[in-house]
Amino acid sequence: MKIVVVDDEMYALQSFLNEIIDCGVEYKFFKDDENAVLDYVGKNTVDAVFSDIGMPSINGLELAEKLIALRHDIAIVFITGMPITMSDLNETVKANTLGFLYKPYNADKLAEFLNLIKKRTPLLSVKMFDGFNCFVDGKLVIFSSAKAKELFALLIAYNGNSLSMTDAINHLWENSDAEKAKVLYRNAVFRLRKTLTDVGLNCINFGRALLTLDKTYIQCDYWDYLQSGEGAYRGEFCKSFDWSLEYLPELDRIAEKSKK
């Protein structure tokens, strides 16, 4: 789980840090810098934003609207000393707001919000042995194009390493001319992004000609097999994709080793 905290008071940020530092939460703090917040959330996987409302350079309510425009599924928790309630929010912000953490805030209440954010984050289960399929909370993910699905499979196969546009093209569009391949890549990225958004997943950082996977809420049989040598591998891996053949020697080596 990754959160962003926005407040203009260093004391408030330090107090927040003291409460979450041992909770296994990834965090990024910002002090009264709207552009920096929007830039970070636009480029990174963020599950929730905890934001003060009244800051010298930022209106927390307006910031929330801009954040929701960037990521429609992002959760908002307002940190405030103001007597504000849900009835004071517009419909756009209200739909994404989990509640209010009133200053001086209560540590138990903060823990409740963190648990709620964790529960609302969907879990992606990925099966790569035999064919390639993805499930969100047990439901099959339907990709909007075959190449978007294959691009995601390749990114999963990279196992946390960033996938560049050049590498993706070399694997998926090696027989296309350079300019056409770039167009096909961008179309697949667009379709992949839409598919993940539609199922409530925010697991890829879409950089400039670079894709980076956040593995936090993903379970994958291939990753588990690499780590433990135990699993359902029977000689086939993402079998409908030509590039998958390059992974078979290592998988076979692990299979042989596990027999000894």
N, C-alpha and C positions, 0 to 999 in steps of 0.2 A: 504494500500500500504506500502510495506517495502523496504527500500533501504539501501545499504551499501556505505559508503564514505571512500575512501582511499587517503591519502595525507601525506607527510612527514613533512609538515609545520603546526604547531599548530595554527598559525594565520589563515591559510586558512580553517582549520577545524572549528574554532570558528566562522569565517565569514559565513560559510555554515550553521552552527547550528542556527545562528541568523536569517537566512532567512526562515528556515523550521520549527522552533520550534512551531509555532502556526498554521501550515498547516494541522495538523491531519495526519502527515506522521510518520510511525515507522522508526527508523533509528539506525544504528550501525556504529560507526566510528573506523577506524583502522589507525594507524600511522606507515607506512613503515614496515609491518609484513606480508609477503606473506602467510606463513603457517597458520597464524591465520585467514586470510581472506578466504582462501580455505576451511579450516576446518569449519568455520561458514556457508559459503554458501552451503557446502555439507550437512549440518545438519539442515538447516533452510529454511523456505520459504522466498525467496528474489526475488523481481520483477525487480530490477535494481541495477547496481553498477556505481557510479560516481567515476572515478579514475584519479589521476594525472598520467602523462606519465613518466616524468623523476624524479625518486626518488633514493636515494643512494643505497637502497637494493632491489628495485623492478623496473623492466621495465614494465610500465603499459600496453604496447601492448602484451607482453608475458603473463602477468597476465590475460588479457582479454581472450586469447586463452584457458588458463587453466580453467577459469570460465565457458566458453561456453562448454567445454568438460564435466564439472560437470552438468550444466543445459543448455540444448541447446536453451531454450527459453528466457534466461535472457537478459535484455536490458543493453547496455553499453553506458555511456556518459563520454567522456574524459574531464577532467579539466586540462587545460594546458596553458602555456604562449608561447608555440612553434607554429610556423606557419605551423601546420599540417592540412591536409584535408583528405577527404575520399579516394582520389587517393593514399594516402600513406599507406593505410591499406591493408592487405591481404584479400582474399575473405571471409574467415571464420569469421574474426573479423568485416569486413564491414557489413556482413549480420545482425549482432546483434547490430550495433552501431547506435544510434539515432542522434548523432552529437557531437559537441564540445562546451564546456563552457570555453571561453578564459579568462585567468586572466588579469587584475582584472575583474571578471565576473559580468555580468549584472543580477540584481535580476529578471527583467521581463523575461529574457531568461531562467533562472532557473525555473521560474513558468511555462513557456511553456513546458519545458521538463517534469516536474512533471505531468502536465495535460495530456501530450501525453502518459506517462507511465500508468497513470490511465485508459485511454481509451483503451489501448491495452491489459489490463488485463481482461480475459473472466469472465463473471458472471455465476455462477452455481446456477440453480434453482432446488431444491430438493422437490419431492412430496412423502410423507410417508403415508398419509391416503389412505385407501384401499391398493393398492400395493405400491411398491417402484420404483421410476423412477427419473432419473436425466436429466437435459437439460442444455446445454451450449449455451447461446445466442439463446434459443428457439429450439435448435436441440437436439434430443434424444441421450444420451450417450449409446453406445453399449459396454458392458463389455465383456472382452475376456473369462471370465468364470463365472459360477453361484456363486461360492464361493467367488470370488473377489468382485462381486456385493454385496453379503450378508455381507462380511467383511466391506465394505464401509458403508452399511446401519447401521451396529452395531456401527461403529465409529460416524456416524451422530447422532444416538440415544444417544450416550454418551454426546452429547451437549457441546463439548469443553473440556471434561475431557479426559485425556490420556487413551488409551486402551492398556493394556499389552497383551503379547502373551498368558499368562496363562488364562486371562479372555476371550480372543478371542477363544481359544481352548475349554474352558468350555462351551461356547455358540454354537460353530459351529462344533466341532469334539469331543463331549463328549464321544462318544462310540468307539473312536479309541484308540489304545494303545499309550503311551506317545511319543515314538520316531516317529511313523508314523504321529501322530498329528502335531508334530513340522515340519515335512517335508511338510505336507499339508498346514500348516500356511504359511511357507516361500514361497511356490509356489503361494498361493493366494495373498500375499504381492507383489511378483514380478509382477504378472499379473495386480494387481490393479495399481501399479506404472506405468506400461506400458500404461494402458488405460488412466490414467490421463495425462501422458506425451503426448500421441497421440492427445488429445483434447486441449492441451495447458494449463492445469491446474497444479498449483503448490501449493496445499492446504494442504498437509500432510508433517509433519516432520517425517521422517522414522528413528527412533532411534533404538538402540539395544533392540530387543524384546519389543518395545514400539512405538505406533503410536499416534501422537498428531495432531489434526486438527486445521488449521487456518481458522476461520470463516469469515474472512474479506470480501471475495467476494462470499459468499454463502447466498442464501435466502432459507429458509426451512419452509414449512407450519407447521410442528411439533413444531419447535422453536417458531414460531409466536403464536401458540395456547397456548403453555405453558405460554407465557408472557401476552397474552390478553384474553384468554378464548374464542376467536372468530375464526371461521374457518370452514373447511369442514369435521371435524371429525364426522363420523356417526357410530361409534362402531367398525371400522376396522382400523388396523395399521400394515403396512408391513406384510400383512396377509399370505404370503408364507413362512415366517420365524418362526420357532417354538418359538424362544426366545422372539418374539414380544408380546406374551401373557402376559408376566410379566409387560408390560407397560399399559395394558388396565385398571386396577383398578384406576390408577392415572388419566388417560384420562377421564374415566367415572366420577370420582369425580369432575373434572373440568367442565364437561358437565352439571352435576347436579347443581353445584354451579352457573353456568351462567344462569340457568333457573329461579333462584330465584330473 
